[in-house]
Amino acid sequence: MSEQQEPKPRRNPIGWLIMLVVIIAGAAYGLHAYHLSQLRQVTDNAQIEGAISPISARVSGQVTRVAVIENQQVKEGDLLFEIDPREYQARVDQIEGELASAQSKLISARLQVQLARETSQASLLESSSAIDVTRQQVVAAQRAADVAAAQLEQTSSAIAQARSGIKQNQAALEAAQTEAARLQEDSKRYAQLFSKREISEQQFKAAQAAAVEAAKRVEQARQGVHAARANLDSAQSGRQVAARSLDRAQASAQEMEARIGQAQGQYEKAETTRTQVVLAESSVKAAEAEVKRLKAVLDKAKLDLSHTRVLAPITGRVARKNVQPGQVVNPGAPVLALVDESDLWVIANFKETQMEKIRVDQKAEVVVDAYPDQHLEGRVQSIQPGTGAIFSLLPPENASGNFVKVVQRIPVKIVLDTQGQELPLHPGMSVEATIWLQ
């Protein structure tokens, strides 16, 4: 008897249908994901960043007052805390006193320069004038000596002429005396002859008249001799006067020449006053430099005094407040921070494999984890010129033998539109960033 064949079970079409739907859905999702990957790049390795300004004291000292509390909103220029200003105020007062003293010394030094210049100019002018006057006196004395020498020469000529006149008059006197003696003898002889009537009366009187005339000529010749001797005496006296005048003129000329030497010595001495002017001017320069230095020191002291009041450099909220009254602060040590929440941006760290088509100014979309229903719009402002690891505090060293290839991430800065900043956003909040490639 033949075995009865069992009927084959029919396959369930529903399972095949479900499998087909799953395959189609997977293919559609893959196609959609591929299409989206060509249109955008997404990363959740992103967070909000902002301007955080560490606040530190610029001078050391004890805090006397803290004007803010944690998380307080402050405006630019508001007082944050104050350092005891008494030491810095005393320093300002001290420098102001030193500056006033230095300015007084500068005024005195300038007056000394003016006085030295006036004294030097007066001394030089006086000594120069004395030299000119003395030179004129020397010229006058030399001229007087020349005149006296000429007069002496003239008196020598007059003496010679007087002596020659004496000789001539003496010779004339001797001739007249000889002639008078002869005529006197003739007169006597004619008297005897007349008494004997050997000559006429007329001849006798003529002889007497000739003797009288001869006697007169003798007297005239004698007076001529006396006059010539008087002329000689006068000429000799004039010579003595002229000689004394010449001696006085020469002595005066020598004295004036000596005075020129003295005047030149005074002028050279006056020249040395210019050195005093130079020294006074150098004192002015030194005083000016000291005033300038003290002004700079005073400006620094006033600046330090102003730094005892620590003011907010920006508008923001106080964070990380670590300062209390009575605390001693040092320059450069941060004691609080100010967060400027009006200027926020997003740093999105994309894989290097995602960076092929990312460019500056592309549109971006940001979803903050705290506000998943809010989609904030923005744009790519810049791309960091290096991976995040290369700019880390300890960049990796890929030495041979231990190299492990790791996909690196490149920070991309996204700035938000104005409407996006209306939400209460804070630096450090996590976001998901999407960059549209087209």
C-alpha positions in Angstrom: 0.0 0.0 0.0 1.5 3.2 -1.0 2.3 5.8 1.5 0.0 8.8 1.4 2.0 12.0 0.7 1.7 14.8 3.3 0.7 18.2 1.9 3.6 20.8 1.8 3.0 23.8 4.2 2.3 27.1 2.5 4.7 29.9 3.2 3.3 32.9 5.1 3.2 35.9 2.7 3.0 38.4 5.6 6.5 37.7 6.8 7.8 38.2 3.3 5.8 41.4 3.0 7.2 42.7 6.3 10.8 41.9 5.3 10.2 43.6 2.0 8.9 46.7 3.7 11.9 46.7 6.1 14.3 46.4 3.2 12.6 49.2 1.3 12.4 51.4 4.4 16.1 50.8 5.1 17.0 51.6 1.6 14.9 54.7 1.7 16.5 55.8 5.0 20.0 55.1 3.6 19.2 57.0 0.5 17.7 59.9 2.6 20.7 59.8 4.9 23.1 59.9 1.9 21.2 62.7 0.4 21.3 64.7 3.7 25.0 64.0 4.1 25.4 65.8 0.7 23.4 68.8 2.0 24.6 69.2 5.6 27.1 68.2 8.3 26.0 67.6 11.8 27.9 67.2 15.1 26.8 67.2 18.8 30.4 67.9 19.9 29.7 71.6 20.2 29.1 74.1 23.0 28.3 77.7 23.5 31.3 80.0 24.1 31.4 83.6 25.3 33.7 86.4 26.4 34.9 85.6 29.9 37.1 88.3 31.3 39.2 87.3 34.4 39.4 90.2 36.8 42.5 90.7 38.9 44.0 93.6 40.8 46.7 95.6 39.2 48.1 96.7 42.5 48.6 94.8 45.7 46.9 95.6 49.0 44.1 94.7 51.4 40.5 94.7 50.1 38.4 97.1 52.0 35.1 96.7 50.1 33.5 94.3 47.7 30.7 95.9 45.8 29.3 92.8 43.9 27.9 89.4 44.7 28.0 86.1 42.7 26.1 86.2 39.5 25.3 89.9 39.8 24.8 91.8 36.5 27.1 94.8 36.3 27.7 97.5 33.7 31.0 98.7 32.3 32.6 101.1 34.8 30.8 99.7 37.9 32.9 99.3 41.0 33.7 95.6 41.7 35.9 95.9 44.7 38.2 98.4 46.4 41.7 98.2 47.8 43.0 100.3 50.7 44.2 103.5 49.0 46.0 105.1 51.9 49.5 103.9 51.0 49.0 104.9 47.4 47.6 108.3 48.3 50.6 108.9 50.6 52.8 108.0 47.7 51.0 110.5 45.4 51.3 113.2 48.1 55.0 112.5 48.5 55.7 112.7 44.8 53.7 115.9 44.5 55.9 117.5 47.1 59.0 116.3 45.4 57.7 117.6 42.1 56.9 121.0 43.6 60.4 121.2 45.0 61.9 120.2 41.6 59.8 122.8 39.8 61.0 125.5 42.2 64.6 124.4 41.6 63.9 124.6 37.8 62.6 128.2 38.1 65.6 129.1 40.2 67.9 127.5 37.6 66.3 129.4 34.8 66.7 132.7 36.7 70.3 131.8 37.3 70.8 131.3 33.5 69.1 134.6 32.8 71.3 136.4 35.4 74.4 134.7 34.1 73.6 135.7 30.5 73.0 139.3 31.5 76.1 139.4 33.6 78.2 137.8 30.9 76.9 140.2 28.2 77.4 143.2 30.5 81.0 142.1 31.3 81.8 141.5 27.7 80.3 144.8 26.6 82.1 146.7 29.3 85.5 145.1 28.7 85.1 145.5 24.9 84.2 149.2 25.4 87.2 149.6 27.7 89.5 148.1 25.1 88.1 150.4 22.4 88.5 153.5 24.7 92.0 152.5 25.7 93.0 152.0 22.1 91.7 155.4 21.2 93.7 156.8 24.2 96.8 155.0 22.9 96.3 156.6 19.4 95.9 160.0 21.0 99.0 159.5 23.2 101.0 158.4 20.2 99.8 161.4 18.2 100.8 163.7 21.2 104.2 162.0 21.2 104.5 162.6 17.5 103.6 166.3 18.0 106.1 166.6 20.9 108.8 165.0 18.8 108.0 167.4 15.9 108.1 170.3 18.3 111.4 169.0 19.7 112.8 168.8 16.2 111.6 172.4 15.6 113.3 173.6 18.8 116.5 171.9 17.7 116.3 173.8 14.4 115.6 177.1 16.3 118.6 176.5 18.5 120.8 176.0 15.5 119.4 179.1 13.9 119.9 181.1 17.2 123.5 179.9 17.5 124.1 180.9 13.9 122.5 184.3 14.6 124.8 184.8 17.6 127.8 184.1 15.5 126.6 186.4 12.8 125.8 189.2 15.3 129.0 188.6 17.1 131.0 189.0 13.9 129.0 192.1 13.0 129.7 193.5 16.5 133.4 192.9 16.2 133.4 194.4 12.7 131.4 197.4 14.1 133.7 197.8 17.0 136.7 197.7 14.8 135.1 200.2 12.4 134.1 202.4 15.4 137.6 202.3 16.9 139.1 203.2 13.5 136.6 206.1 13.1 137.1 207.2 16.7 140.9 207.4 16.0 140.1 209.2 12.7 137.9 211.6 14.6 140.7 212.3 17.1 143.1 212.7 14.4 140.8 215.0 12.5 140.3 217.0 15.7 144.0 217.6 15.9 144.2 218.5 12.3 141.2 220.8 12.6 142.9 222.5 15.6 145.8 223.1 13.3 143.5 224.3 10.6 144.9 221.6 8.4 141.4 220.4 7.5 138.2 222.1 7.1 135.4 222.2 9.7 133.2 220.3 7.4 135.8 217.4 7.2 136.1 217.5 11.0 132.3 217.3 11.5 132.1 214.6 8.9 134.7 212.6 10.8 132.9 213.1 14.1 129.6 212.1 12.5 131.2 209.0 11.1 132.5 208.1 14.5 129.1 208.6 16.1 127.4 206.5 13.5 130.0 203.8 14.0 129.3 203.9 17.7 125.6 203.5 17.0 126.3 200.5 14.8 128.4 199.0 17.5 125.4 199.4 19.9 123.1 197.9 17.4 125.4 195.0 16.8 125.7 194.5 20.5 121.8 194.5 20.8 121.8 192.0 17.9 124.1 189.8 19.9 121.9 190.1 23.0 118.8 189.3 20.9 120.5 186.3 19.3 121.5 185.0 22.8 117.9 185.6 24.0 116.6 183.6 21.0 119.1 180.8 21.9 117.9 180.8 25.5 114.3 180.8 24.3 115.0 178.0 21.8 116.8 176.0 24.5 113.9 176.5 26.9 111.5 175.5 24.2 113.6 172.4 23.6 113.4 171.5 27.3 109.6 172.0 27.3 109.3 169.9 24.1 111.5 167.2 25.5 109.4 167.0 28.7 106.2 167.0 26.5 107.7 164.1 24.5 108.6 162.2 27.7 105.1 162.7 29.0 103.5 161.7 25.7 105.6 158.6 25.5 104.9 157.7 29.1 101.2 158.2 28.5 101.4 156.0 25.3 103.2 153.3 27.3 100.6 153.5 30.1 97.7 153.3 27.6 99.3 150.2 26.0 99.6 148.7 29.5 95.9 149.5 30.0 95.1 147.7 26.7 96.7 144.6 28.2 94.6 145.1 31.4 91.5 145.6 29.3 92.2 142.5 27.3 92.7 140.6 30.5 89.3 141.8 31.7 87.8 140.8 28.4 89.3 137.3 28.7 88.0 137.2 32.3 84.6 138.2 31.0 84.8 135.4 28.5 85.0 132.9 31.3 81.5 134.0 32.4 80.2 132.2 29.3 81.3 129.0 31.0 79.1 129.9 33.9 76.2 130.4 31.5 76.9 126.9 30.1 77.0 125.4 33.6 73.8 127.3 34.5 72.1 125.9 31.3 73.3 122.4 32.2 71.7 122.9 35.6 68.5 123.9 33.9 68.6 120.7 31.7 69.2 118.6 34.8 66.3 120.3 36.6 64.0 119.8 33.6 64.9 116.1 33.4 64.2 115.8 37.2 60.8 117.5 36.8 60.0 115.2 33.8 61.0 112.1 35.8 59.0 113.1 38.8 56.0 113.9 36.5 56.2 110.4 35.2 56.6 108.9 38.7 53.6 111.0 39.8 51.5 109.8 36.8 52.4 106.2 37.7 51.5 106.9 41.4 48.2 108.4 40.4 47.6 105.4 38.1 48.3 103.0 40.9 46.0 105.0 43.2 43.2 104.8 40.6 43.8 101.0 40.3 42.8 100.7 44.0 39.2 101.0 42.6 38.7 97.9 40.4 36.0 98.7 37.9 34.2 96.4 35.5 35.9 96.5 32.0 32.8 95.2 30.3 29.1 94.7 30.9 28.4 91.2 32.1 27.6 88.9 35.0 29.9 88.2 37.9 31.2 84.6 38.1 33.8 82.7 40.1 33.9 85.4 42.8 36.8 84.7 45.1 37.4 87.9 47.0 36.3 89.1 50.4 36.9 92.3 52.5 40.2 92.0 54.4 41.7 89.7 51.8 45.1 90.7 50.5 45.2 90.6 46.7 48.3 90.6 44.4 48.6 91.9 40.9 47.7 89.4 38.2 45.9 86.9 40.4 42.3 86.5 39.2 39.7 87.0 42.0 36.5 86.9 39.9 35.3 86.8 36.3 32.9 88.7 34.1 30.8 86.9 31.5 29.5 88.9 28.6 26.3 87.1 27.7 25.5 89.6 25.0 28.1 88.2 22.7 27.9 84.4 22.4 28.9 82.0 19.7 29.2 78.3 19.1 32.3 76.2 18.7 31.4 73.0 16.8 34.1 70.4 16.6 33.6 68.5 13.3 35.5 65.4 12.3 38.2 66.1 9.7 36.2 63.8 7.4 33.3 66.2 7.6 35.3 69.3 6.6 35.5 68.7 2.8 32.7 71.0 1.9 32.4 73.2 5.0 33.2 76.9 4.1 33.0 80.3 5.8 29.7 82.1 5.6 27.6 78.9 5.1 24.3 78.8 7.0 24.1 76.9 10.2 21.4 75.6 12.6 22.0 75.2 16.3 19.8 73.2 18.8 20.6 73.8 22.4 20.2 70.7 24.6 18.3 72.9 27.1 15.9 74.1 24.5 15.3 71.1 22.1 12.3 72.8 20.5 14.2 75.9 19.6 16.2 76.0 16.4 18.7 78.9 16.3 20.0 80.1 13.0 23.6 81.3 12.4 26.5 81.2 10.0 30.0 80.0 9.9 32.3 82.8 10.8 35.7 81.1 10.8 37.5 77.7 10.8 40.4 77.1 13.1 43.7 76.7 11.2 44.4 73.4 12.9 42.9 70.6 14.9 41.9 71.0 18.4 44.5 68.5 19.6 47.4 70.4 18.0 46.5 73.5 20.0 46.0 71.6 23.3 48.3 72.2 26.3 50.1 68.9 25.6 49.8 68.2 21.8 50.1 64.5 20.9 53.5 63.1 19.7 53.0 60.4 17.1 56.4 58.8 17.5 57.2 55.8 15.3 56.3 52.5 16.8 53.2 53.6 18.8 51.2 55.5 16.2 47.4 55.0 16.3 45.4 56.8 13.8 42.6 58.8 15.4 40.1 60.9 13.5 40.8 64.5 14.5 38.3 67.2 15.0 38.6 70.8 13.7 36.8 73.6 15.7 34.4 75.7 13.6 33.1 79.0 15.0 29.4 79.7 14.4 27.9 83.1 15.2 24.2 83.2 16.0 21.7 85.6 14.6 20.2 88.3 16.8 17.0 86.4 17.5 19.0 83.5 18.7 20.6 85.6 21.5 17.2 86.4 23.0 17.2 83.0 24.8 18.9 82.7 28.2 22.1 81.1 26.8 25.3 80.7 28.8 28.8 79.7 27.9 29.5 76.0 28.2 25.9 74.8 27.2 25.9 71.8 24.9 24.4 72.1 21.5 24.0 70.2 18.3 25.3 72.1 15.3 24.2 71.6 11.7 26.0 73.3 8.8 24.1 73.5 5.5 26.6 72.9 2.6 24.3 74.4 -0.1 
